[in-house]
């Protein structure tokens, strides 16, 4: 004969479902308790624009550095072209289609090709770090974009470091 009523298994299942519902209810869009200030719509738009402008400027500096290395070492142009094109795309993505003024050149480049590539790798690491730091205060959509761009810059730094190792002086 089958027993009717509440069983231990049924009670545990119901309790688990209620607990899960309570946890999921607490995972809403509310910013209370996150440590981040709640921004008005206008403040959020201004913050987003400022982060995008700073990220585009950081990318423009890297692009200017690529140009300097290419001018100083024309034989490296073919190897740097795909990385430079990716930086240009990163700028376009974070600038959200807004035209950006070109950045001032970061300074003279080493006449030694491996050293110039190492300097460019360091610039890419700085770009990755800047984007990673900015994503901490960005809204979720922009934070995901900045994380992707930071990962791309870190990959560029790695590739440039490896290229510098393979390049004869």
C-alpha positions as a Markdown table, in Angstrom:
| # | Residue | x | y | z |
|---|---|---|---|---|
| 1 | Unk | 0.0 | 0.0 | 0.0 |
| 2 | Unk | 1.3 | 3.4 | -0.9 |
| 3 | Unk | 1.6 | 6.0 | 1.7 |
| 4 | Unk | 0.0 | 9.4 | 1.1 |
| 5 | Unk | 0.9 | 12.7 | 2.6 |
| 6 | Unk | 4.2 | 14.4 | 3.1 |
| 7 | Unk | 7.3 | 12.3 | 2.8 |
| 8 | Unk | 10.8 | 13.2 | 3.9 |
| 9 | Unk | 11.9 | 13.3 | 0.2 |
| 10 | Unk | 9.0 | 15.6 | -0.7 |
| 11 | Unk | 9.7 | 17.9 | 2.2 |
| 12 | Unk | 13.4 | 18.2 | 1.3 |
| 13 | Unk | 12.5 | 18.9 | -2.4 |
| 14 | Unk | 10.0 | 21.6 | -1.4 |
| 15 | Unk | 12.5 | 23.2 | 1.0 |
| 16 | Unk | 15.2 | 23.2 | -1.7 |
| 17 | Unk | 12.9 | 24.7 | -4.2 |
| 18 | Unk | 11.9 | 27.5 | -1.7 |
| 19 | Unk | 15.5 | 28.2 | -0.9 |
| 20 | Unk | 16.5 | 28.3 | -4.6 |
| 21 | Unk | 13.6 | 30.7 | -5.2 |
| 22 | Unk | 14.8 | 32.9 | -2.4 |
| 23 | Unk | 18.3 | 33.0 | -3.7 |
| 24 | Unk | 17.2 | 33.8 | -7.2 |
| 25 | Unk | 15.0 | 36.6 | -6.0 |
| 26 | Unk | 18.0 | 38.2 | -4.4 |
| 27 | Unk | 20.0 | 38.1 | -7.7 |
| 28 | Unk | 18.0 | 41.0 | -9.3 |
| 29 | Unk | 19.2 | 44.2 | -10.8 |
| 30 | Unk | 19.3 | 46.1 | -7.5 |
| 31 | Unk | 22.6 | 47.8 | -6.8 |
| 32 | Unk | 22.1 | 47.9 | -3.0 |
| 33 | Unk | 24.9 | 46.2 | -1.2 |
| 34 | Unk | 27.3 | 46.0 | -4.1 |
| 35 | Unk | 29.4 | 48.8 | -2.9 |
| 36 | Unk | 28.8 | 50.7 | -6.1 |
| 37 | Unk | 27.0 | 54.0 | -5.9 |
| 38 | Unk | 23.6 | 54.1 | -7.7 |
| 39 | Unk | 23.9 | 56.5 | -10.6 |
| 40 | Unk | 21.2 | 58.5 | -12.2 |
| 41 | Unk | 20.7 | 57.9 | -15.9 |
| 42 | Unk | 22.5 | 61.1 | -16.9 |
| 43 | Unk | 25.5 | 60.2 | -14.6 |
| 44 | Unk | 25.6 | 56.7 | -16.0 |
| 45 | Unk | 25.7 | 58.1 | -19.6 |
| 46 | Unk | 28.5 | 60.5 | -18.7 |
| 47 | Unk | 30.5 | 57.8 | -16.9 |
| 48 | Unk | 30.1 | 55.5 | -19.9 |
| 49 | Unk | 31.2 | 58.2 | -22.3 |
| 50 | Unk | 34.2 | 59.1 | -20.2 |
| 51 | Unk | 35.3 | 55.4 | -20.0 |
| 52 | Unk | 34.9 | 55.0 | -23.7 |
| 53 | Unk | 36.8 | 58.2 | -24.4 |
| 54 | Unk | 39.7 | 57.1 | -22.1 |
| 55 | Unk | 39.7 | 53.6 | -23.7 |
| 56 | Unk | 39.8 | 55.1 | -27.2 |
| 57 | Unk | 42.6 | 57.4 | -26.2 |
| 58 | Unk | 44.6 | 54.5 | -24.8 |
| 59 | Unk | 44.1 | 52.6 | -28.1 |
| 60 | Unk | 45.1 | 55.7 | -30.1 |
| 61 | Unk | 48.4 | 55.9 | -28.2 |
| 62 | Unk | 49.1 | 52.3 | -28.9 |
| 63 | Unk | 48.2 | 52.9 | -32.6 |
| 64 | Unk | 50.6 | 55.8 | -32.7 |
| 65 | Unk | 53.3 | 53.6 | -31.2 |
| 66 | Unk | 52.7 | 51.0 | -33.9 |
| 67 | Unk | 53.2 | 53.7 | -36.5 |
| 68 | Unk | 56.5 | 54.8 | -34.9 |
| 69 | Unk | 57.8 | 51.3 | -34.9 |
| 70 | Unk | 56.8 | 50.7 | -38.5 |
| 71 | Unk | 58.4 | 54.0 | -39.6 |
| 72 | Unk | 61.6 | 53.2 | -37.7 |
| 73 | Unk | 61.7 | 49.5 | -38.8 |
| 74 | Unk | 59.9 | 49.2 | -42.2 |
| 75 | Unk | 60.9 | 45.5 | -42.4 |
| 76 | Unk | 58.6 | 44.9 | -39.4 |
| 77 | Unk | 55.5 | 46.5 | -41.0 |
| 78 | Unk | 54.2 | 43.2 | -42.5 |
| 79 | Unk | 54.3 | 41.4 | -39.1 |
| 80 | Unk | 52.8 | 44.4 | -37.3 |
| 81 | Unk | 50.0 | 45.0 | -39.8 |
| 82 | Unk | 47.4 | 42.5 | -38.3 |
| 83 | Unk | 48.1 | 43.7 | -34.8 |
| 84 | Unk | 47.8 | 47.3 | -35.8 |
| 85 | Unk | 44.5 | 46.6 | -37.6 |
| 86 | Unk | 43.1 | 44.9 | -34.5 |
| 87 | Unk | 44.0 | 47.9 | -32.4 |
| 88 | Unk | 42.1 | 50.1 | -34.9 |
| 89 | Unk | 39.1 | 47.8 | -34.6 |
| 90 | Unk | 39.4 | 48.0 | -30.8 |
| 91 | Unk | 39.3 | 51.8 | -30.9 |
| 92 | Unk | 36.2 | 51.7 | -33.2 |
| 93 | Unk | 34.5 | 49.3 | -30.8 |
| 94 | Unk | 35.1 | 51.3 | -27.6 |
| 95 | Unk | 34.5 | 54.7 | -29.3 |
| 96 | Unk | 31.1 | 53.4 | -30.4 |
| 97 | Unk | 31.5 | 55.0 | -33.9 |
| 98 | Unk | 32.5 | 58.4 | -32.6 |
| 99 | Unk | 35.5 | 59.8 | -34.5 |
| 100 | Unk | 38.6 | 60.1 | -32.3 |
| 101 | Unk | 41.4 | 62.6 | -32.7 |
| 102 | Unk | 44.8 | 61.0 | -33.4 |
| 103 | Unk | 47.0 | 60.7 | -30.3 |
| 104 | Unk | 50.4 | 62.3 | -30.1 |
| 105 | Unk | 53.2 | 60.0 | -30.8 |
| 106 | Unk | 54.6 | 58.5 | -27.6 |
| 107 | Unk | 58.2 | 59.5 | -28.3 |
| 108 | Unk | 61.2 | 58.2 | -30.1 |
| 109 | Unk | 61.5 | 54.4 | -30.8 |
| 110 | Unk | 64.7 | 52.4 | -30.3 |
| 111 | Unk | 66.8 | 51.8 | -33.4 |
| 112 | Unk | 67.3 | 48.3 | -32.3 |
| 113 | Unk | 64.4 | 46.3 | -33.7 |
| 114 | Unk | 64.0 | 43.7 | -30.8 |
| 115 | Unk | 64.1 | 46.6 | -28.3 |
| 116 | Unk | 61.5 | 48.5 | -30.3 |
| 117 | Unk | 59.2 | 45.5 | -30.3 |
| 118 | Unk | 59.7 | 45.0 | -26.6 |
| 119 | Unk | 58.7 | 48.7 | -26.0 |
| 120 | Unk | 55.6 | 48.1 | -28.2 |
| 121 | Unk | 54.8 | 45.0 | -26.1 |
| 122 | Unk | 55.1 | 47.1 | -22.9 |
| 123 | Unk | 52.7 | 49.7 | -24.4 |
| 124 | Unk | 50.3 | 46.9 | -25.2 |
| 125 | Unk | 50.6 | 45.6 | -21.6 |
| 126 | Unk | 49.8 | 49.1 | -20.3 |
| 127 | Unk | 46.8 | 49.2 | -22.6 |
| 128 | Unk | 45.6 | 45.9 | -21.3 |
| 129 | Unk | 46.1 | 47.1 | -17.7 |
| 130 | Unk | 44.2 | 50.3 | -18.4 |
| 131 | Unk | 41.2 | 48.5 | -19.9 |
| 132 | Unk | 41.2 | 45.9 | -17.1 |
| 133 | Unk | 41.2 | 48.7 | -14.5 |
| 134 | Unk | 38.4 | 50.6 | -16.3 |
| 135 | Unk | 36.1 | 47.6 | -16.5 |
| 136 | Unk | 35.8 | 47.6 | -12.7 |
| 137 | Unk | 33.7 | 50.8 | -12.8 |
| 138 | Unk | 32.0 | 50.2 | -16.1 |
| 139 | Unk | 28.4 | 49.1 | -16.6 |
| 140 | Unk | 28.1 | 45.4 | -17.5 |
| 141 | Unk | 27.9 | 45.8 | -21.3 |
| 142 | Unk | 30.9 | 48.1 | -21.5 |
| 143 | Unk | 32.8 | 46.0 | -18.9 |
| 144 | Unk | 32.5 | 42.9 | -21.2 |
| 145 | Unk | 33.8 | 44.9 | -24.2 |
| 146 | Unk | 36.7 | 46.3 | -22.1 |
| 147 | Unk | 37.5 | 42.8 | -20.9 |
| 148 | Unk | 37.7 | 41.6 | -24.5 |
| 149 | Unk | 39.8 | 44.5 | -25.6 |
| 150 | Unk | 42.1 | 44.0 | -22.6 |
| 151 | Unk | 42.5 | 40.3 | -23.5 |
| 152 | Unk | 43.3 | 41.3 | -27.0 |
| 153 | Unk | 46.0 | 43.8 | -25.9 |
| 154 | Unk | 47.5 | 41.1 | -23.6 |
| 155 | Unk | 47.7 | 38.7 | -26.5 |
| 156 | Unk | 49.4 | 41.4 | -28.6 |
| 157 | Unk | 51.9 | 41.9 | -25.8 |
| 158 | Unk | 52.7 | 38.2 | -25.7 |
| 159 | Unk | 53.0 | 38.0 | -29.5 |
| 160 | Unk | 55.2 | 41.1 | -29.7 |
| 161 | Unk | 57.4 | 39.7 | -26.9 |
| 162 | Unk | 57.8 | 36.4 | -28.8 |
| 163 | Unk | 58.5 | 38.3 | -32.0 |
| 164 | Unk | 61.2 | 40.3 | -30.3 |
| 165 | Unk | 62.9 | 37.1 | -29.1 |
| 166 | Unk | 62.9 | 35.7 | -32.7 |
| 167 | Unk | 64.1 | 38.9 | -34.3 |
| 168 | Unk | 67.9 | 39.3 | -34.9 |
| 169 | Unk | 69.4 | 42.6 | -33.7 |
